[in-house]
Each structure stands twice: as C-alpha cells, then as structure tokens.
Amino acid sequence: MTSPAYEIYAIKYAHHERTASQNFLGGDPHDGPMPLDYFVWLVRGEGRDLLVDTGFNAAAAARRQRQLLRPVEQALSLMGVEPGAVRDVVITHLHYDHVGNFDLFPRATFHLQDLEMQFATGRCMCHEPMRHAFDVEDVVGMVRTVYAGRVRFHAGDAQLAPGISLHLIGGHTMGLQVVRVATRRGHVVLASDASHYYANMGEGRPFPIVYNVADMMEGWGKLLALADSSAHVIPGHDPLVLERYPAPSKELQGIVVRLD
C-alpha cells in the first residue's frame, strides 16, 4: 500500500544574530556571524494539518533577547491555519522555543516522548546549565495538559499516521524526537534540534546545548537512515533552509518555504 504524500512547510517566526562560536561545541576557529532562525513546521495532507512545535511568545523573546518577527499565531494564519482548529501537535522537545505557545491550541493532543517529560521534571533540572533552555511555566503547563488528558506519550519510535512517524533521537535533550514524513519527493525528516544547522551534522560538530554528545552524534546516522538522502534532512534552525527551498507564493518569500 502506497503511503500518502504530504506537504511540509517551514514557517519562520523569529531570528537571533549570533556568531559561529556559539553554534559548535568547543567554539569555531574562524568565528564570524552565523545567525539562527526559528521555525514551526506544518505538515498538511489527508484532510489534516499537523503542527510540529509551537515556538515562543513575545515575553520569552524579551527575556532571552530574541527577535520575534511575527507571533506564531500570525505566522500560521499566513498558511490558513487557525490554532483553535489544530488537533495534533508534535512537541520535539520541551525547550522554550519549541513548546512556548502550547496554550494557543486548546483542542490539540500533544505528542511527546516519555523521556522528555522525565528529563524536564527530574534531577537534571537541579543544574542550571541543563535547565537554562527550559521555561518552567511551559513545563508546568505541559504537566497540567497531561492531567487534562491531552498528551499522548511515546516510548521511542511510533507511527503517528500513515506516512508520518516519530523517532526518538535524544542527544540535545534526553527525549528529543524527530518527524519522518512521506512526501512527493520521498521521505523527509524534520530534524528539529538533532542538528540545528546543516553544518552540525554535515561537519560532525555538535551544537553546544547537549544532554549527551554521543547520542547526538549517533543520532545523525539515524537521521540519514530515516531520510531518502542527506538533502531530505531539514535542520531545526538554519537560515539556509529559506534559501534551499521555494516559497509557496511571492508574498511568503522569506517567511515560508515548501519542503516536500
């Protein structure tokens, strides 16, 4: 049986100016500008809109000195998505920039790895460097969502729907998961922070926010095994994504690109 072919869109909502030394474990000997973009991802097809991650809001942008270009709800509206109508949201991990607007989706079921909730609420959070990229209100809010019966936990790899699967990678966080999607050009993997940039995976240089370096580096091999080629792996924060893929319309140039 042939899998459905979905459309995938990367939607940029924020930006951060930074240097290369901030993006590689151990720094970078040729340090220079290497900005970071923030995306949410829309998977569309078979009569459904699946959202991957929910970004951060204006308050988090101010606290962390990030440039919020457009609120996530406004960014999604450019693709005709009404947050209140979204039924399924994959949370790749619980860092502030991937779960920060969960409250915008009152009817959604959130898909999360067991290990990620364990990580975000366990002993690792006793250490400031480990908890720095988490926002406690997001974590507590997700716990409340569990009690409301709206979180579906996964223990490792799982089939979410025909042509869409979740895969535990770890590394960046204990429970980081990626999303494999069947598209018209083959299987595309939304890598999230398994590789922030093409260069992290392509050059074998880990991003410095990491729970387990070995798992991060082993994860790159898994990404390549899941995808139809290295060109089918989409990093989580690389501005090059907007250059390598086309916008669905002239009006969305520089904001949205189609990845399938």
C-alpha positions in Angstrom: 0.0 0.0 0.0 1.4 3.4 -1.0 1.8 6.0 1.8 0.1 9.3 1.4 2.2 12.2 0.1 2.1 15.1 2.5 3.1 18.8 2.0 5.6 20.2 4.5 6.1 23.9 5.2 8.8 25.6 7.4 7.4 28.8 8.8 9.9 31.4 10.2 8.7 33.4 13.1 11.9 34.7 14.9 15.6 35.4 14.4 18.7 35.7 16.5 22.0 37.3 15.5 25.0 35.3 16.9 28.4 34.1 16.0 29.7 30.6 14.8 31.5 30.0 18.1 28.1 29.8 19.8 26.9 27.1 17.5 29.6 24.4 17.9 30.9 22.5 20.9 34.4 23.9 21.5 33.8 27.0 19.5 34.9 27.8 16.0 38.4 28.8 14.9 37.1 31.0 12.1 34.5 32.8 14.2 32.1 35.0 12.4 28.4 35.8 12.0 26.2 32.7 12.0 22.6 33.7 12.7 19.9 31.4 13.9 16.3 31.3 12.6 13.3 29.9 14.5 10.6 27.9 12.7 7.5 26.0 13.3 6.6 23.3 10.8 3.3 22.5 9.2 2.5 19.0 7.7 -0.6 19.1 5.5 -2.4 16.3 3.8 -5.1 13.6 4.0 -7.5 16.3 5.3 -5.4 17.2 8.3 -2.9 19.9 9.5 -0.3 18.6 11.8 1.9 21.1 13.6 5.4 20.3 14.7 6.4 22.5 17.6 4.8 25.7 18.8 7.7 28.3 19.1 7.9 31.0 21.7 5.9 34.1 22.6 6.8 37.8 23.0 7.5 37.6 26.7 10.1 34.8 26.1 11.6 36.8 23.2 12.1 39.8 25.5 13.6 37.7 28.3 16.0 35.9 26.0 16.7 38.8 23.7 15.4 37.1 20.6 13.9 39.0 17.7 10.2 38.0 17.3 9.3 38.8 13.7 5.7 37.7 14.0 3.7 35.9 16.6 3.3 32.2 15.9 -0.5 32.5 15.5 0.0 35.3 12.9 2.6 33.2 11.1 0.3 30.2 11.0 -2.6 32.4 9.7 -0.4 33.0 6.6 -1.0 29.4 5.8 -4.7 29.4 6.7 -4.2 27.6 10.0 -6.4 28.5 12.9 -4.8 27.4 16.2 -8.1 26.5 17.7 -8.8 24.0 14.9 -5.4 22.1 15.2 -6.0 18.6 16.6 -2.4 17.2 16.7 0.9 18.9 17.7 4.2 17.1 17.9 6.5 18.6 20.5 10.0 17.5 19.5 11.3 18.6 22.9 10.4 20.9 25.8 12.9 23.8 25.3 11.3 27.2 25.4 11.5 27.8 21.6 9.6 24.5 20.8 6.7 24.5 23.3 6.2 28.1 24.3 2.8 28.7 22.7 1.2 25.4 23.6 -1.7 27.3 25.2 -2.8 28.6 21.8 -4.0 25.1 20.8 -6.9 24.3 23.2 -8.2 21.3 21.2 -4.9 19.7 20.3 -3.4 16.5 21.5 0.3 16.9 22.1 2.7 14.1 21.2 5.7 13.9 23.5 8.4 11.3 24.4 8.2 9.7 27.9 11.9 10.5 28.3 11.4 14.2 27.6 9.0 14.7 30.4 11.2 12.7 32.7 14.2 14.9 31.7 12.3 18.2 32.1 10.9 17.3 35.5 13.7 15.2 37.0 17.0 15.6 38.7 18.8 17.0 35.7 16.9 20.3 36.2 18.7 20.8 39.5 21.6 22.0 37.4 21.3 25.5 35.8 23.2 24.7 32.6 20.8 21.8 32.0 17.6 23.8 32.7 18.7 27.0 31.0 16.9 26.4 27.7 13.6 25.3 29.5 10.9 27.7 30.7 9.5 26.4 33.9 6.0 27.7 33.1 6.0 25.8 29.8 7.0 22.6 31.6 4.4 23.1 34.3 1.8 24.0 31.7 2.5 20.8 29.8 2.1 18.8 33.1 -1.3 20.4 33.5 -2.1 19.4 29.9 -1.2 15.8 30.8 -3.7 15.9 33.7 -6.3 17.3 31.2 -5.9 14.2 29.2 -4.4 15.9 26.2 -0.8 14.5 26.0 -0.1 11.3 24.1 3.2 9.8 25.3 5.5 7.8 23.1 8.3 5.4 24.2 10.7 5.5 21.3 9.7 5.2 17.7 6.0 5.4 16.8 3.6 5.6 13.8 1.5 8.7 14.2 -0.5 8.3 10.9 0.1 6.6 7.6 3.2 8.3 6.2 4.1 10.1 9.4 6.3 8.6 12.1 8.1 9.8 15.3 11.6 8.7 16.1 13.5 9.1 19.4 17.0 10.6 18.9 18.0 12.1 22.2 21.3 13.9 22.4 20.3 17.5 22.5 17.8 16.6 25.2 17.1 13.2 26.7 13.8 12.8 24.8 14.3 14.7 21.6 12.2 13.2 18.8 12.2 13.9 15.0 9.4 13.5 12.5 9.6 11.4 9.3 7.1 12.4 6.6 6.3 10.8 3.3 6.2 13.4 0.6 6.1 13.6 -3.2 9.9 13.7 -3.3 10.4 10.9 -0.8 10.8 10.6 3.0 11.7 14.0 4.6 12.9 14.1 8.2 12.2 17.2 10.3 15.3 17.0 12.5 14.5 19.8 14.9 17.5 20.2 17.2 19.1 16.9 16.4 21.0 19.2 14.1 20.5 22.9 14.5 22.4 23.7 11.3 23.4 21.7 8.2 27.0 22.2 9.4 26.4 20.4 12.8 25.6 17.1 11.1 27.5 17.7 7.9 30.8 18.6 9.5 30.4 16.3 12.6 30.4 19.3 15.0 27.8 19.1 17.8 25.8 22.1 18.9 26.9 23.1 22.5 23.5 22.7 24.2 23.6 19.0 24.6 22.5 16.4 27.2 24.6 13.5 25.7 27.2 14.2 23.0 27.5 10.6 21.9 23.7 10.2 21.4 23.7 13.5 19.4 26.4 12.2 17.1 24.9 8.7 16.8 21.6 10.4 16.0 22.9 11.9 12.8 23.3 8.4 11.4 19.8 7.6 12.3 18.5 10.8 10.6 20.3 9.7 7.4 18.9 6.2 7.6 15.4 7.6 8.0 15.6 10.1 5.2 15.8 9.3 1.4 19.1 11.3 1.3 21.0 13.9 3.2 19.1 16.5 1.2 15.9 15.2 2.8 17.0 16.1 6.4 15.8 19.5 7.5 17.8 21.1 10.3 16.0 22.9 13.1 17.3 26.5 12.9 19.4 27.0 9.8 18.7 30.2 7.7 19.9 28.2 4.7 16.5 26.3 4.7 14.9 29.5 3.4 17.5 29.6 0.6 17.4 26.0 -0.4 13.6 25.6 -0.7 10.9 27.7 -2.6 8.3 29.9 -1.1 4.7 28.7 -1.8 4.0 32.2 -3.1 5.7 35.5 -3.8 4.0 37.1 -0.8 5.5 34.5 1.6 9.1 34.9 0.3 11.5 34.9 3.3 8.8 33.6 5.6 7.6 30.2 4.4 9.2 27.6 2.3 7.8 24.3 1.0 10.0 21.3 1.8 8.3 18.4 0.1 
